[in-house]
Amino acid sequence: MERPKILFIVNPISGASKGKEIASYIKTHLDGTVLDADIRFTEAVNHATEIAIEGVKEGFKIIAAVGGDGTINETAKALRHTDTALGIIPIGSGNGLARHLGIPLQSKFALKRLVTGETRVIDSGILNDVPFFCTAGTGFDAYVSHVFATATGRGLSNYVKAGVKEYLRYSSSEYELIVDGDKLTVDAYAITVANAAQYGNNAYIAPEASTRDGLLNVTILKHFPKWKGIPLVIRTFNKTIHRSPHVLTVKGKKIQIRKTGQEDTNLFVHRDGEPYMAKSPLNFEVVPQSLKVIV
Ligand SMILES: Nc1ncnc2c1ncn2[C@@H]1O[C@H](COP(=O)(O)OP(=O)(O)OP(=O)(O)O)[C@@H](O)[C@H]1O
């Protein structure tokens, strides 16, 4: 049997920085036996995209991102509409897409999947011309991603600490949405546009989202009394957030979001958990069946 020729793009700083360890595991245990592996390390933000573009040109049939949702996003961007399939070795702090797709979180088993798994073609999303694969959005969660990105510590506990501190002082805002031509106005804390069901860490922000339905699921967290925050957090973990009276959900192919009175200004957004600024209005669109993934 022909061994699959796989390019591994390893982010050495993802999650608990296990990337180098996994790279040496691949070299000593798998290369030349079950896999024909080439391993390249990322050296900076967006480097994974450059490596993946090269990898496609070099004819790799599988390019595996060894990292978190940020590294997966940067890698998958280059693989949309190509014949090269994305592989995922999830070593990030949240691993939203890997969890959604049922890819094992233990690297040894995730590696095995690259050989034994099947190829699925999934949708991707676009936010102002830039792709995302898991979730994107604006409001409180995007703001916390920004705060977290500039904080010194990483990891879930630091994320929770930043979240609680900002939660106490964050206020809701009015947003106008157009979902496939239908208009609605909401007073919201956060609006998430989901291709996959969760942010990561099994926090299900859009429990009904599917990466194969040609639709984006919009979860609008409306204004609510601050003391109701904990039940809402519980609902994200037990997959019932969409049934909360403080949440409005809609689905669509094209979604436009503007923050009332802030036309043409930069808004805090996130794509797959990575913080960015993007000009209002925010234009989201689904691109059906645009990425091959090994699951
Ligand atoms: N060598 C590097 N030095 C610094 N940053 C890097 C390097 N390589 C990649 N990056 C950046 O690291 C960021 C975080 O990566 P990633 O999302 O994979 O990990 P994570 O944040 O720990 O995981 P998750 O997204 O699951 O929470 C990405 O924005 C990526 O561009």
Ligand as a Chemical Component Dictionary entry (heavy atoms), coordinates in Angstrom:
data_LIG
# 
_chem_comp.id                   LIG 
_chem_comp.type                 NON-POLYMER 
_chem_comp.pdbx_formal_charge   0 
_chem_comp.three_letter_code    LIG 
# 
loop_
_chem_comp_atom.comp_id 
_chem_comp_atom.atom_id 
_chem_comp_atom.alt_atom_id 
_chem_comp_atom.type_symbol 
_chem_comp_atom.charge 
_chem_comp_atom.model_Cartn_x 
_chem_comp_atom.model_Cartn_y 
_chem_comp_atom.model_Cartn_z 
_chem_comp_atom.pdbx_ordinal 
LIG N1  N1  N 0 6.335  30.571 16.284 1  
LIG C1  C1  C 0 5.296  31.319 16.668 2  
LIG N2  N2  N 0 5.445  32.301 17.597 3  
LIG C2  C2  C 0 4.411  33.029 18.016 4  
LIG N3  N3  N 0 3.133  32.873 17.582 5  
LIG C3  C3  C 0 2.914  31.919 16.671 6  
LIG C4  C4  C 0 3.981  31.089 16.175 7  
LIG N4  N4  N 0 3.447  30.220 15.289 8  
LIG C5  C5  C 0 2.115  30.504 15.221 9  
LIG N5  N5  N 0 1.785  31.511 16.051 10 
LIG C6  C6  C 0 0.449  32.067 16.343 11 
LIG O1  O1  O 0 -0.025 31.471 17.548 12 
LIG C7  C7  C 0 -1.420 31.766 17.658 13 
LIG C8  C8  C 0 -2.156 30.745 18.517 14 
LIG O2  O2  O 0 -2.152 29.505 17.914 15 
LIG P1  P1  P 0 -3.294 28.403 18.116 16 
LIG O3  O3  O 0 -4.633 28.968 17.919 17 
LIG O4  O4  O 0 -2.905 27.262 17.276 18 
LIG O5  O5  O 0 -3.112 27.943 19.615 19 
LIG P2  P2  P 0 -4.021 28.198 20.887 20 
LIG O6  O6  O 0 -4.448 29.630 20.897 21 
LIG O7  O7  O 0 -3.246 27.699 22.037 22 
LIG O8  O8  O 0 -5.236 27.217 20.642 23 
LIG P3  P3  P 0 -6.832 27.448 20.539 24 
LIG O9  O9  O 0 -7.063 28.341 19.344 25 
LIG O10 O10 O 0 -7.415 26.077 20.357 26 
LIG O11 O11 O 0 -7.234 28.088 21.823 27 
LIG C9  C9  C 0 -1.904 31.891 16.220 28 
LIG O12 O12 O 0 -2.410 33.206 16.037 29 
LIG C10 C10 C 0 -0.629 31.723 15.372 30 
LIG O13 O13 O 0 -0.600 32.611 14.278 31 
# 
loop_
_chem_comp_bond.comp_id 
_chem_comp_bond.atom_id_1 
_chem_comp_bond.atom_id_2 
_chem_comp_bond.value_order 
_chem_comp_bond.pdbx_ordinal 
LIG N1  C1  SING 1  
LIG C1  N2  SING 2  
LIG C1  C4  DOUB 3  
LIG N2  C2  DOUB 4  
LIG C2  N3  SING 5  
LIG N3  C3  DOUB 6  
LIG C3  C4  SING 7  
LIG C3  N5  SING 8  
LIG C4  N4  SING 9  
LIG N4  C5  DOUB 10 
LIG C5  N5  SING 11 
LIG N5  C6  SING 12 
LIG C6  O1  SING 13 
LIG C6  C10 SING 14 
LIG O1  C7  SING 15 
LIG C7  C8  SING 16 
LIG C7  C9  SING 17 
LIG C8  O2  SING 18 
LIG O2  P1  SING 19 
LIG P1  O3  DOUB 20 
LIG P1  O4  SING 21 
LIG P1  O5  SING 22 
LIG O5  P2  SING 23 
LIG P2  O6  DOUB 24 
LIG P2  O7  SING 25 
LIG P2  O8  SING 26 
LIG O8  P3  SING 27 
LIG P3  O9  DOUB 28 
LIG P3  O10 SING 29 
LIG P3  O11 SING 30 
LIG C9  O12 SING 31 
LIG C9  C10 SING 32 
LIG C10 O13 SING 33 
# 
